[in-house]
């Protein structure tokens, strides 16, 4: 996460950290592009891990059956980042 704040001023870094903390607390939805940056793995690797059950499942942003817009809950991504080697999707 430190790489995300690289090159920012102290004030900008603080504001970014506060925003990140608030997003985690409120369990904000984030797009896959941001999940890729936060996790440091490719979009294809995220898809593979979702299918294997070793990465959080995305949430569809549309009620349609073939919805293509999906997002991740930030809390789920945060849990994965804390322990990526032993993460398993919760049973439904």
C-alpha positions as CSV (number, residue, x, y, z in Angstrom):
1,X,0.0,0.0,0.0
2,X,3.0,2.3,0.5
3,X,3.6,2.3,-3.2
4,X,0.2,3.9,-3.8
5,X,1.3,6.9,-1.7
6,X,4.8,7.2,-3.3
7,X,5.5,10.7,-4.6
8,X,2.7,12.4,-2.6
9,X,3.2,15.3,-0.2
10,X,2.7,14.6,3.5
11,X,-0.7,16.2,3.5
12,X,-1.8,14.3,0.3
13,X,-0.5,11.1,1.8
14,X,-2.4,11.7,5.1
15,X,-5.6,12.5,3.2
16,X,-5.2,9.4,1.0
17,X,-4.7,7.2,4.1
18,X,-7.8,8.7,5.8
19,X,-9.8,8.2,2.6
20,X,-8.6,4.6,2.4
21,X,-9.5,3.9,6.1
22,X,-13.0,5.4,5.6
23,X,-13.5,3.3,2.5
24,X,-12.6,0.1,4.4
25,X,-14.8,1.0,7.3
26,X,-17.8,1.7,5.0
27,X,-17.0,-1.4,2.9
28,X,-17.0,0.6,-0.3
29,X,-17.2,-1.1,-3.7
30,X,-14.1,-0.8,-5.9
31,X,-13.7,-1.5,-9.6
32,X,-11.4,-4.4,-10.7
33,X,-8.8,-1.9,-12.0
34,X,-8.3,-0.7,-8.4
35,X,-8.3,-4.2,-7.1
36,X,-5.5,-5.1,-9.5
37,X,-3.4,-2.1,-8.3
38,X,-4.0,-2.9,-4.6
39,X,-3.3,-6.6,-4.9
40,X,-0.4,-6.5,-7.4
41,X,-1.7,-9.3,-9.6
42,X,-3.2,-9.2,-13.1
43,X,-6.9,-9.1,-13.9
44,X,-6.5,-12.6,-15.4
45,X,-4.9,-13.9,-12.2
46,X,-7.8,-12.4,-10.2
47,X,-10.3,-14.3,-12.5
48,X,-8.3,-17.5,-12.0
49,X,-8.2,-17.1,-8.2
50,X,-11.9,-16.2,-8.0
51,X,-12.7,-19.5,-9.9
52,X,-10.4,-21.4,-7.6
53,X,-12.0,-19.9,-4.5
54,X,-8.8,-18.2,-3.4
55,X,-9.9,-14.6,-4.1
56,X,-13.0,-12.7,-3.1
57,X,-16.0,-13.0,-5.5
58,X,-17.0,-9.7,-7.2
59,X,-20.5,-8.3,-6.9
60,X,-22.5,-7.7,-10.0
61,X,-23.5,-4.0,-10.3
62,X,-26.6,-4.8,-12.4
63,X,-29.6,-7.1,-11.8
64,X,-29.3,-8.5,-15.3
65,X,-28.1,-12.1,-15.7
66,X,-25.2,-11.3,-18.0
67,X,-24.0,-8.3,-16.1
68,X,-20.4,-7.3,-17.1
69,X,-19.9,-4.6,-14.6
70,X,-18.6,-6.0,-11.4
71,X,-16.9,-4.6,-8.3
72,X,-15.3,-5.9,-5.1
73,X,-16.0,-5.0,-1.6
74,X,-13.0,-3.3,-0.2
75,X,-13.1,-5.2,3.1
76,X,-12.9,-8.5,1.2
77,X,-9.9,-7.2,-0.7
78,X,-8.3,-6.0,2.5
79,X,-8.8,-9.5,4.1
80,X,-7.2,-11.1,1.0
81,X,-4.2,-8.7,1.2
82,X,-3.6,-9.5,4.9
83,X,-3.3,-13.2,4.1
84,X,-3.2,-14.0,0.3
85,X,-1.7,-17.5,0.7
86,X,-4.4,-19.0,2.9
87,X,-7.4,-17.0,1.8
88,X,-10.5,-19.0,0.9
89,X,-13.9,-17.7,-0.2
90,X,-16.6,-18.0,2.6
91,X,-19.1,-20.7,2.0
92,X,-22.5,-19.5,0.8
